[in-house]
Amino acid sequence: MNTNLEHLNSHLKPSKPQLTPATIPRFIAPADFPQPSGAEVGDRECSTTDDGGQRSVAGGSGRGVEPPKPQTRRAEWDEERIARAGLSRVIEPGDPVALETFAELSAVEAWRLLKTSAPRFERWAPRVAEVRPERDLERAEAAGARFVIPGDDEWPEQVEVLADAGQQSRRGGVPFGLWVRGKPDLRHALANSVAMVGARACSSYGEHAASELATGLAENGATVVSGGAYGIDAAAHRGALAGSGITIAILACGVDVSYPKSNTNLFDRIAADGLLVSELPPGCSPTKLRFLARNRLIAATTLGTVVVEAAVRSGALNSAGWAEQCGRPVLAVPGPITSRMSEGVHLLVRERNAVLATSVADVLEAISPLGTRLTIYPHAPATPTDNLDPDVQRTLDAVPVVTPAPPTRIAATAGLDLDTVQECLETLADLDLVEYHPPGWRLSPNHRHALTTLP
């Protein structure tokens, strides 16, 4: 397997673009491929998703956009791009069988072989018969999206860490390409990015923490990346937008699909000011395995992953695991010890060496080059008693709060000789810590007040 991955990674050089199968389970999501009815892939405006909602295509209005009619192949759609578009439709993200089968082949060669009737490719035959990659590219254009592949200026090279990450689970793999909807340059937007993930059914505390952190990160020039789901994901996206920053939603469906449906307006805002990204072509519906595959992209494309609320068994911890495999720092935002949503976060700190994050500064320090953004932690304000000489401190401790005492009694209490106590009392009086009130000494009003207001 190692040898195959090394071959695969080496074939990605622009001089000879090669296949980089994105990796995850088998033949899933038949909803993406219509049953025999004469319709080609992508003909439907919307279909029913697994939560009973509707799938909106190309825009948040819910009206959908009619896929364009077949056109003459565009000059910019070279053979490599068409092949990768076809492969992204046929092969599920993270399919380990595909990774091994096509490791020695370029994308163009793999696509050509898939269209043959050879027995070794029967696994993918039902999908190949339905696929029209040019139509997917046209549909993406109609939705205001583009297909970015290795070798493009916009391609984020850090994603290629997935060629090696996930070897133990055999669910890694670099995507064939990324479908991108939005104006910013993908590579530039991801250059200084932070992933923020967490529970869908989050608490008000978690939602507030995610939003505040995302706003602060955006105000400091960081791109906030999440998955577009309910709860922490949505709070992170909204927080970044509130901070006038760029946010990226990496989806487990097509970039022209609103899932969940209730986040349609949020997706429209992200597409207007940030980016919607997916390795799945237009029109694809989400599945459980596609969500898990999506997590690896969130981890691989960013400089670090922040987890805000997560149960012990959750997708957020799956994202954290991918970040660890990709060599990225994992940060955990602590929560109430009585909350089930905090158990997974605290586990990351206790057992998996996650960095505790309680502020924007903590996150920026973790993702920045070593020593460039050190966090200045808050300290209690300095007081006049912080640096007192030991004898002066002993004398002060022996002075009564209200009822004056003569120097002889103070000396006895402090365990010091009378001359030393006299000198110390004068020093303390100069600092306005004690006052002389016949027949002796007591604490000054200002120091008495300071003692009563200590936290």
VOGU-3710 file (C-alpha; in Angstrom, 3 decimals, decimal comma):
1> mntnlehlns> 0,000/0,000/0,000  2,834/2,389/0,837  4,373/1,773/-2,575  1,095/2,487/-4,312  0,634/5,742/-2,423  4,153/6,886/-3,253  3,537/6,106/-6,913  0,257/7,966/-6,738  1,776/11,045/-5,133  4,647/11,174/-7,626
11> hlkpskpqlt> 2,228/11,030/-10,556  0,647/14,330/-9,485  3,418/16,467/-10,947  2,153/18,946/-13,567  4,501/17,470/-16,188  2,390/14,343/-16,270  -0,886/14,773/-14,356  -1,800/11,475/-12,781  -4,692/9,947/-10,962  -5,135/10,820/-7,294
21> patiprfiap> -8,212/8,926/-6,184  -9,876/10,470/-3,220  -10,640/7,713/-0,862  -13,703/6,268/0,942  -16,184/3,412/0,736  -17,956/1,769/-2,064  -20,772/2,316/-4,437  -22,966/4,741/-2,492  -25,606/7,361/-3,125  -27,545/5,884/-6,004
31> adfpqpsgae> -29,725/8,999/-5,732  -27,045/10,779/-7,752  -27,765/8,516/-10,713  -31,329/8,424/-12,092  -32,946/5,094/-12,776  -33,394/4,280/-16,471  -35,785/6,972/-17,625  -33,961/8,587/-20,491  -32,589/11,361/-18,277  -28,889/11,985/-18,002
41> vgdrecsttd> -27,006/12,647/-14,808  -27,951/15,991/-13,287  -31,278/16,456/-15,085  -33,316/16,855/-11,906  -33,801/20,288/-10,391  -34,288/18,836/-6,938  -34,933/15,568/-5,197  -35,816/14,422/-1,734  -32,911/14,074/0,696  -32,669/11,587/3,505
51> dggqrsvagg> -34,082/14,078/6,032  -37,240/14,626/4,024  -36,195/18,064/2,843  -35,617/19,235/-0,678  -32,351/19,500/-2,475  -31,930/22,927/-4,042  -29,753/23,197/-7,108  -27,680/26,238/-8,092  -28,691/28,878/-5,630  -30,453/29,310/-2,344
61> sgrgveppkp> -33,863/30,346/-3,620  -34,997/26,738/-3,913  -36,171/27,290/-7,503  -33,170/25,486/-8,989  -31,448/26,067/-12,297  -32,139/23,963/-15,350  -28,878/22,242/-16,289  -27,562/23,621/-19,573  -28,112/21,678/-22,750  -25,078/19,868/-24,146
71> qtrraewdee> -22,671/22,252/-25,810  -19,535/21,950/-27,860  -16,635/21,009/-25,621  -14,915/24,136/-24,309  -11,281/24,629/-25,219  -10,359/25,067/-21,545  -11,906/21,701/-20,737  -8,834/19,708/-21,591  -8,717/15,949/-21,492  -7,269/15,923/-17,975
81> riaraglsrv> -10,069/18,089/-16,542  -12,788/16,064/-18,239  -11,266/12,806/-17,013  -11,044/14,036/-13,426  -14,610/15,353/-13,557  -15,770/11,941/-14,717  -13,778/10,142/-12,040  -15,199/12,414/-9,332  -18,689/11,350/-10,418  -17,970/7,624/-10,687
91> iepgdpvale> -15,644/6,888/-7,758  -16,726/7,621/-4,209  -14,419/9,764/-2,073  -11,996/7,465/-0,334  -12,657/4,260/-2,264  -9,567/2,184/-1,331  -10,164/-0,287/-4,158  -9,935/2,533/-6,705  -6,771/3,850/-5,085  -5,057/0,503/-5,526
101> tfaelsavea> -6,534/-0,235/-8,943  -5,494/3,018/-10,591  -2,352/3,890/-8,610  -0,070/3,444/-11,621  -2,318/5,274/-14,081  -2,902/8,893/-15,026  -6,403/10,298/-14,682  -6,856/10,197/-18,461  -5,771/6,560/-18,650  -7,979/5,576/-15,729
111> wrllktsapr> -11,001/7,292/-17,251  -10,411/5,600/-20,601  -10,124/2,169/-18,988  -13,229/2,692/-16,870  -15,251/3,162/-20,038  -14,204/-0,266/-21,331  -16,062/-3,452/-20,470  -13,081/-5,119/-18,819  -14,138/-7,383/-15,908  -11,783/-5,681/-13,443
121> ferwaprvae> -13,811/-2,467/-13,806  -17,276/-4,010/-13,356  -17,437/-2,462/-9,885  -17,938/0,981/-11,421  -19,765/0,009/-14,637  -23,304/1,063/-13,509  -22,123/4,607/-12,894  -19,839/4,936/-15,897  -22,740/4,258/-18,244  -24,633/7,282/-16,893
131> vrperdlera> -21,816/9,814/-16,599  -21,301/12,816/-18,889  -18,425/14,829/-17,362  -18,871/17,722/-19,821  -22,425/18,057/-18,566  -21,212/18,282/-14,964  -18,776/21,021/-15,972  -21,583/22,894/-17,726  -23,844/22,502/-14,740  -21,126/23,860/-12,468
141> eaagarfvip> -20,736/26,920/-14,685  -24,482/27,510/-14,556  -24,275/27,490/-10,757  -21,349/29,926/-10,742  -18,874/27,183/-9,847  -15,597/25,910/-11,273  -13,636/22,654/-11,163  -10,118/23,072/-9,754  -7,618/20,266/-10,368  -3,943/19,591/-9,534
151> gddewpeqve> -1,724/21,830/-11,632  -4,148/24,778/-11,560  -2,842/27,958/-9,928  -5,783/27,767/-7,531  -5,101/24,187/-6,402  -4,313/23,992/-2,633  -1,211/21,817/-2,543  -1,547/21,080/1,179  -4,410/18,702/0,381  -1,872/16,305/-1,115
161> vladagqqsr> -0,906/15,280/2,423  -3,882/12,936/2,065  -1,821/10,730/-0,243  -0,071/9,504/2,909  -2,539/10,331/5,686  -5,080/7,649/6,457  -2,910/4,725/5,393  -3,923/2,700/8,442  -7,645/3,116/7,801  -7,155/3,045/3,991
171> rggvpfglwv> -9,576/5,941/3,716  -7,230/8,759/2,738  -6,568/9,810/-0,799  -6,211/13,121/-2,610  -9,436/14,206/-4,340  -9,550/14,104/-8,141  -10,454/17,787/-8,058  -12,441/20,329/-6,076  -15,681/21,918/-7,208  -15,564/25,518/-6,001
181> rgkpdlrhal> -18,349/28,101/-5,839  -17,480/31,684/-4,881  -15,162/34,509/-5,879  -12,009/34,228/-3,701  -9,006/32,280/-4,941  -9,135/28,891/-3,201  -5,411/28,489/-2,663  -4,988/32,009/-1,332  -8,024/31,733/0,960  -6,711/28,503/2,495
191> ansvamvgar> -3,161/29,791/3,001  -4,022/31,103/6,491  -7,031/29,039/7,483  -8,429/27,442/10,629  -10,999/24,652/10,799  -13,733/24,945/13,420  -15,938/21,924/14,054  -18,293/20,702/16,744  -21,685/19,376/17,697  -24,785/19,947/15,606
201> acssygehaa> -26,975/19,895/18,721  -24,766/22,398/20,512  -25,542/24,411/23,624  -25,945/28,178/23,707  -22,498/28,315/25,316  -20,931/26,365/22,460  -22,668/28,455/19,833  -21,518/31,676/21,494  -17,934/30,427/21,921  -17,691/29,323/18,282
211> selatglaen> -19,131/32,577/16,986  -16,849/34,753/19,126  -13,727/32,792/18,211  -14,598/32,831/14,505  -15,227/36,582/14,560  -11,892/37,209/16,269  -10,027/34,932/13,864  -11,604/36,659/10,868  -10,680/40,069/12,250  -7,090/38,823/12,495
221> gatvvsggay> -7,003/37,762/8,849  -7,651/34,024/9,246  -10,056/32,126/6,995  -12,564/30,057/8,987  -13,334/26,642/7,476  -16,203/24,406/8,558  -18,754/21,966/7,177  -21,921/24,023/6,736  -23,936/21,890/9,186  -26,217/22,961/12,022
231> gidaaahrga> -24,831/24,066/15,372  -21,129/24,835/15,718  -20,495/24,799/11,946  -23,153/27,416/11,266  -22,046/29,536/14,244  -18,456/29,495/12,962  -19,491/30,563/9,463  -21,727/33,353/10,778  -19,046/34,555/13,180  -16,482/34,806/10,385
241> lagsgitiai> -18,927/36,730/8,202  -19,645/39,068/11,128  -15,908/39,696/11,359  -15,853/40,684/7,663  -13,598/37,736/6,901  -13,612/34,839/4,457  -15,292/31,596/5,438  -15,271/28,322/3,512  -17,876/25,568/3,777  -16,549/22,177/2,676
251> lacgvdvsyp> -19,627/20,144/1,828  -20,592/16,475/1,682  -22,796/17,198/-1,327  -22,598/19,221/-4,528  -21,851/22,943/-4,253  -25,208/23,615/-5,912  -27,085/21,685/-3,220  -28,471/23,315/-0,071  -28,058/20,786/2,715  -29,352/21,240/5,298
261> ksntnlfdri> -32,163/23,105/3,598  -32,617/25,547/6,482  -29,063/26,830/5,944  -29,859/27,985/2,403  -29,532/31,681/3,228  -26,239/31,021/5,000  -24,891/29,175/1,947  -25,893/32,128/-0,239  -23,959/34,494/2,037  -20,935/32,207/2,017
271> aadgllvsel> -21,024/31,923/-1,782  -21,204/35,729/-2,036  -18,294/36,506/0,308  -16,463/33,200/0,721  -16,389/29,755/-0,869  -18,441/26,578/-1,070  -16,180/23,602/-1,808  -16,794/19,910/-2,483  -15,019/16,988/-4,121  -18,435/15,768/-5,282
281> ppgcsptklr> -19,834/17,036/-8,597  -22,979/19,169/-8,917  -26,250/17,602/-7,850  -24,786/15,007/-5,478  -26,681/14,310/-2,274  -24,970/13,795/1,095  -24,527/10,388/2,729  -23,000/9,322/6,026  -19,811/8,114/4,365  -19,517/11,310/2,348
291> flarnrliaa> -19,672/13,309/5,573  -16,785/11,256/6,949  -14,822/11,740/3,721  -15,505/15,483/3,872  -13,916/15,627/7,330  -10,522/14,668/5,928  -10,634/17,649/3,535  -11,491/20,059/6,350  -8,475/18,812/8,302  -6,030/18,634/5,392
301> ttlgtvvvea> -6,729/22,046/3,866  -6,299/24,038/7,096  -3,440/24,888/9,459  -5,232/23,529/12,525  -8,597/22,268/13,768  -10,523/23,797/16,679  -13,139/21,566/18,328  -15,970/23,389/20,113  -18,293/20,940/21,906  -18,313/17,286/20,907
311> avrsgalnsa> -19,635/14,104/22,447  -17,266/11,173/22,921  -18,588/9,686/19,687  -18,956/12,444/17,117  -18,002/13,622/13,653  -15,998/16,444/15,221  -13,635/13,925/16,810  -13,341/12,235/13,425  -12,169/15,577/12,015  -9,716/15,912/14,904
321> gwaeqcgrpv> -8,360/12,453/14,114  -7,777/13,435/10,487  -5,999/16,606/11,635  -3,665/14,461/13,740  -2,956/12,150/10,794  -2,224/15,179/8,617  0,210/16,571/11,183  -1,978/19,564/12,018  -2,511/20,877/15,573  -5,812/20,113/17,286
331> lavpgpitsr> -7,241/22,694/19,684  -10,044/22,078/22,173  -12,363/24,693/23,675  -13,233/23,564/27,232  -16,815/23,395/28,415  -18,841/22,631/31,558  -17,869/19,320/33,174  -21,576/18,559/33,569  -22,274/18,739/29,828  -22,235/15,638/27,624
341> msegvhllvr> -21,200/17,917/24,767  -17,944/18,660/26,602  -16,884/15,042/27,133  -15,274/14,594/23,721  -13,452/17,925/23,931  -12,030/17,135/27,355  -10,993/13,692/26,100  -8,928/15,375/23,371  -7,040/17,350/26,008  -6,639/14,459/28,439
351> ernavlatsv> -5,718/11,616/26,082  -4,785/13,032/22,683  -2,588/16,032/23,493  -4,937/18,665/22,121  -4,040/22,285/22,880  -6,430/24,027/25,244  -7,925/27,058/23,491  -9,700/29,759/25,470  -9,053/32,753/23,223  -8,335/33,862/19,684
361> advleaispl> -4,709/34,403/20,720  -4,395/30,724/21,686  -5,553/29,642/18,225  -3,337/32,104/16,360  -0,301/31,002/18,369  -0,953/27,324/17,536  -1,270/27,844/13,775  1,490/30,422/13,340  5,196/29,703/12,738  6,968/28,847/15,972
371> gtrltiypha> 7,617/31,883/18,147  5,895/34,441/15,928  2,588/34,884/17,786  3,156/34,024/21,413  0,130/34,398/23,656  0,398/36,972/26,441  -1,617/35,427/29,250  -3,476/37,733/31,676  -2,068/38,294/35,155  -3,485/39,956/38,246
381> patptdnldp> -2,611/43,665/38,456  0,502/44,552/40,451  0,020/45,862/44,006  2,347/47,825/46,348  2,879/44,689/48,462  4,112/42,443/45,606  7,833/43,160/45,998  8,234/44,051/49,673  11,400/43,111/51,531  10,739/40,041/53,752
391> dvqrtldavp> 11,187/42,014/57,006  8,892/44,766/55,747  6,289/42,145/54,786  6,515/40,506/58,240  6,050/43,915/59,868  3,024/44,685/57,694  1,461/41,341/58,561  1,845/42,208/62,269  0,163/45,634/62,058  -3,464/45,630/63,328
401> vvtpapptri> -6,213/46,427/60,839  -8,130/49,019/62,900  -6,996/49,232/66,535  -3,550/50,912/66,762  -0,688/48,995/68,392  2,657/50,332/69,676  5,874/49,332/67,899  6,879/47,048/70,779  3,767/44,879/70,330  4,214/44,841/66,532
411> aatagldldt> 7,862/43,783/67,007  6,810/40,927/69,292  4,168/39,760/66,825  6,542/39,980/63,856  9,426/38,308/65,698  11,797/41,153/64,824  13,874/43,585/66,904  12,408/47,006/67,667  14,870/49,016/65,519  14,116/46,904/62,448
421> vqecletlad> 10,367/47,270/63,020  10,689/51,054/63,362  12,487/51,244/60,011  9,948/48,980/58,381  7,013/51,022/59,697  8,492/54,166/58,155  8,875/52,358/54,817  5,275/51,132/54,994  4,032/54,617/55,854  5,805/56,019/52,782
431> ldlveyhppg> 3,925/53,423/50,681  0,613/54,456/52,301  0,125/50,961/53,683  0,096/51,956/57,398  -0,627/55,104/59,385  0,292/56,372/62,831  -2,747/56,897/65,025  -1,902/57,546/68,676  -1,005/55,514/70,601  0,374/53,315/67,790
441> wrlspnhrha> 0,193/52,001/64,221  -2,597/50,503/62,105  -3,306/49,835/58,426  -4,045/52,894/56,317  -7,627/53,404/55,043  -6,502/52,820/51,449  -4,864/49,487/52,281  -7,869/48,385/54,353  -10,089/49,120/51,351  -7,763/47,224/49,016
451> lttlp> -7,895/44,160/51,263  -11,697/44,126/51,267  -11,900/44,277/47,452  -9,468/41,445/46,672  -11,028/38,740/44,435
//
